[in-house]
């Protein structure tokens, strides 16, 4: 499809944002478990080694005959929350070892590694962070972003405050940030999307920039952004995804510069409504017509392409069944997609900690349904070896690694958790 619809600012999100994903009508792929071949038409590598892809495929046609037939129009909106618990959650976001969820009453509660929670937890307590804490006394929160070390909040006043190991124990305003509507928080580089669509950044990312102030998107107006370790992304209001940084895989476009700090469009990617990226690095994008494309490093099978392989440019991911992917979440270890029927699919190489929601030790190199969930998924977020989902009754369930208390079970532990555990909110 050659349409490039305009998306209202604030209607989209990247991973690490609590903004709601936009709902759009379009079309997508088949009803069976068929594998989508690389855009180049080369067969996937089925062996244990990682295929490095081919950068000469930059101009590949993403509507190649290997892509399955499209399905009827889809709606990317999540299922409605029918609150049956208190507090009743509606959105969730993840850092590598932390989660924050927003309730229908507007209160944000966070849990996980204490180093990203600052003075909201007692760092001397061995169980610090394993019980959710409410981010109260800050003001009205409109977005939350989490890194390995800090948590940042955008407030209704347009200001941004951060707290944690690298900032300050208590929420401290970021100088110069006004009219912020959304956040892109990385370990070393952070940005706020302003009401004007300008991307205003601070922190020394080295690979992604070190200047304090606006990042020039060449006139584009950002509606979502993400700051990974070696690459950054921003989504324009017309569905164009821009990248900059140093990693030749995750950029999704050819460049002679390293790092390339000039944002430019990811190639061979249809207009996008939502995306997510990781420090692996890899990225996945959900397009207007209900398809998912992934690219970057696939050493953990996190590209969902059927094998361990790296891809320089976006390649379509095949999903089994009739449902569409409607929300993408990724981490260094695995990727997940909420489907339009409320189910959840995830994929990775090892399922070492049960992050796929099953006890299987077989690789899941393609999207695989999480059968241990008994309710529809409203939102999903993934961290390093862990996964959390907001369910249709407003509850939150988490599974996988709990070594930093990221499953919110009152105390951390080193046991893999293959079955979803319900988070108890104080």
N, C-alpha and C positions, 0 to 999 in steps of 0.2 A: 504494500500500500504506500502511496506517495503523499498521503495527507500529512500535514504538520500542524495539528490543532494547537491552539494556545491553551495553556494550563494556568489557572489562577495561582498567583504566588501564595505559598503556604499550603497548597493542596497536595504536595508530594513530600516524600521523605527519603533520606538515605539511612542506612543503619546507624544507630546511635542517636536517633531523633525520636521524640515522642509525638511528632505531628502525625495526624491521620493521613493514610494514603488516599490519593484521589481515586474516584470510581469513574471509569470510562467504558464505553461500549465499542467493541471491535471484534476480531475473529482470530482463531488459533488452530492447534494441531490434532493428531489422530487419536483413535480409541484403543490402541494396542501398545505394547511395550517396545515398539520399533526404535532403533537407535538412529539418531541423526548424525550423518557423517560430517567430517570437517568441511568448512566452506570450500576448501581446495578440492574436495572430492576424494582425497587420499583416505585409505582405510585406516581406522583407529588402531593404535598399538595395543594388543591384548596381552603383552608380556609384562613382566614386573618392572622393566626399565621405563623411564619417563621420556616420552616423545617430545622433542623440542619444537614441533610445529614448523611453519615455513613463513618467514616475514614477507616473502614475495606475494603472498595472498592478500595484500592490503585491500585491493579493489574487488575482492570476491563478491559475487552476487548472493545476498542472503536469502533470495527466493529460489535458490538452486533446486533442481528436480529431486534432490535427495531429501528435501524437507517435506514432511507429510502434509496431506491436504488440510486446509483450515477447517475449524469447526464453526458453528454459528456464533453470533455475537456473545461476548461475556461481560460480566459486571464485576469489577475488581473490589467492590465494597465488601468489608467484612460482615459476618453475621451480626445481628443486633445482640447487644448484651441484655439479658433478662435477669436482672439482679436477684440472686437467691442467697447471697452471703453479704456480710458486712465486715470490713469495707468491700465495696464492689469495684473491681478493677476494670479498666477499659483499654489501657495501652501499656506497653512494656518496652524497655530498651536495655541493651547489654554493653558492658565493657568486657575486657578479657576475663575478669574474675568477679564481676559485679553486675547487679541488675537494679533497675529502678522501675517502679510501676506507678501509674497515675490512676487514682480512684475517680469515680463519678462525682465525688464531692470536691475534686480538684487537688486533694492532698497527695503528694508524692512520697512514696516509701521506698527505701533503698536497702540493699543488703549485699554481703559478700566481703571481699578483701578489705580489712579496716584501713589500709593505707589510702584508699580512695574516699574514705568517709570522714576524715578529719575529726573534729571535736564532737561529731554526732555519735561517736562510739568511744568507749574507754579502751585505748590501745593496750593497756596492761591486762585486760580481761582476755584469757585464752579463747573465749568464745565470741569475742568482739566481731560484729558483723554478721554473725550467723542468725541473728534475730532482726527482722526488718525495723528500720528506724524512720520516723516521719521527718521530712524536711520542713519543719515549722519555724515560724519566726523570721522567715526570709522575705516573704511577700508572695504575690500571686505568680506561680510558675507557669510559663507557657511552653517551655521546652527544656529538656535535660540531655546532657551529653556526658559520657564516661570514658576515661582513659585507664591505663594501668595504674595511674597514680593519683588522679584527681577526678572530681565531679564538678561540672559547671551547670548553672541554671540561667536561662533567659527569663527575665521577669516582665510582667505586663507594663512596667514603666519603661521598657526598652533597654534597660541596663542588663549586664551580665556579671554574675559573681561566681567565683570558683573557690573550692576548698579541697584539702587533701595533702598528700606528701610533698608535691612540687609547688604548691601555691601557699596556702595558709590554713591553719586548723579550722578557722571559722570562715564563712562565706565573705569573700573580699571582692569588691567591684573591680572590673577590668577598666583601666583608664581609657577614655576616648571612645568607648562603645556606646552608641545611642541608637534607639529604634530597632533593636535586635528582635527578630521574630523566630529564628531557628539557629541551631548550633551544629558545628562540625568539630568534634574534640578528638585530637590525637594525643599521643604521648608527649610530643615535643612541639607540635604546631596546632594552634586552635584558630577557628574562624567563627564569625557570626554572620548570618544572613540578615541584612537590614531590610526595613520596610520598602526601600527603594529597589531591592534586588541586588544591591551591592554586596560583595563578599569582603568583609573587614577582618583582617587576620593579625595574629600576634604570636610570639614564641619562635624559637629557632629550630626549624625542621630540617635545615641543611639541604636535604633532598627535595623538599617541597617549598622552600622559601624561608626567609628570616626577617623580611621587612615588617614593620608595624604599620598597618593601614590597609587600604583597599588593594585587592588583587584584581588586575585588569583582565576581564573576561572578553575583551574586544567588543564591548557594547551589549553582551548578553546579560540577562537578568536572572540571577540564580534563584531557584525555588528549593533546592536541596544541595547539600555538599557533604563530603566525607574526607577526613584527613587520615590516611594510613602512614606507615613509617616511611616508605619510599615513593609513594604516589598519592596524588590527591585528585578528587573528582568534584565537579559541579554540574548540576543539571539546569539547563536553561528552560525558560517558560514555554518554549516551542518544542521541547522534547529532545533537544540536542545534549548529549553528555560530553563534557570537556574533561580532559586529563592533563596533568603535568607532574613532573617528578623525574626519577632516575631509572626506574625498572623498565627494561625494554618489553617485557611481557605484559605487565599490568597496564601500561599506557594504552594499549590497544591501537597503536598507530606508529608509523615509522618516524624516527627523528635522528638527526645527526648530533644532537646535543645530549650531554649527560652531566648534571641534570638539565632537563629541558623545563625551564620555569615559565614558559609561555603557554597558557592554556590553549588547547586545540581540540577539535572534535575527535572522539573515538571513531574509528573507521568501520565500515560494514555493519553498522548498528542502526536498526530502524528507530523511529521516534520512541522515546522511552518515558514511562510514567513513574518508575521507581527503580532504585538500584541499591546495591550494597557492596562493600569492599572490605578486604582483610589485609593484615600485615604479612600474609603468606609469601608474596601478595597475589590475590586474585580478586576478580570482581564478577558480579552477575547483574543483569539488567532485565527488568520486566517491560515489555514494549506495549504500545497502544493496541496491538492486535492480539494480545494475550499470550505471547511467547516469551521464553526466557533464553537469554544468551549469556554464556560465561566465557571468561578468558583469563590468562595469567598462568601462575604456577599451579600445577595439579599433582604435586607429589603425594598429597594425602587423598587423592581421588575427589577433591572438593569441587571439581568442575562439572561433575555429573555426566560425563561423556562416555562412560563405559569402560574406561581404562585409566591407568596412570599416564598422564600426558600433559604437556604444557602447550598453550596456545597463545600466539602473538595477537590474534584478532578474535572478535566475538564469534562463537560457534553456538548454534541452537541446541538446547537440551530437550530431549524427548521425555514426555511424561506419559505414564500409562493411564488408561481409563478415559472417561469423558470430561472430568473436571479440568478447569484451567488453573494454573498457578496465579495467585492474586497478591502475594506478598513474599518478598525474598529476604532472607536473613543469612549472613555468612560470618564465619570466623576463620582463624588459621587452620582449624582442625576439620571443620565440616560445614555443610550448607543445608538450609531447610527452605521449604516453600509451603506457605498456607495455600490450600486449594479452594476453589469457589464452592465446593460442597462442604466446606468446614473441616475437611480432613487435613492432615499434615504429612508431608513427605520430607525425608532427609537423606543425605548421602555422605559417605566418607570411606576411608580405607580400612580402618581397624575396629571402630566402635569400642575402643579400649576401656572407656569409662561408662559405657552405656549411653552415650550422647545421642544415639539413634533411637533410644526408647525400646530397645530389645536386648536380649542376652546373646544374640548371635555374634560369633566372631568372624563370620564370613564378610568379605568386603561388600559394601553397597556402593558400587561405582556409578549407579544410576539412581534417580529419585525412587525411594522406597517408602511405602506408607508406614506411619507409626501406628501400629495396631493396638498399642497399650492404652491409647486415649479413648475414653468413653463418651466425651462430649465434644461438640464442635469447637474449633479454634477461632478465636477472634483476632488475636495478635500473637506473634512469635518473635523471640530474640535468642541469639546464640552467643555463647562465650567460648573460651578455650576449653574444649571437652565437656561442655554442659549446654543444656537447652532449657528454656522456660517458655511457657505459653499461657496466655490469658484465654480462659474458656468462656463459653456462652453464658454461664451462670455468674460470671464475674469473679470466679476463683482463679488462682494461679497454680499451675503445677510445673515442677522442675525435675530434671533427671540428668544423670551423668556424674561429673566430678564434683565433689563437695569438700575438697581439701582446703578451700578458703571460705567455707560457709556459704557458697553461692547457691545452694539448694534451700537455704533458710530453714534448717531443721534443728535449730537451737544450739548446735555445736558442729564444728567441722569434723570430717573423718576422711580416711583414705580408701574407703570401700567404693567400688563402682556401683552406681545405682541405675539399674536397667529399667526399673518401673517408675513411672511418674509419681512424685511425692507432692502432696498439697502443701502450699505455703500457709503457715498460720500467722496472720497479721495481728499484732497486739492491739 
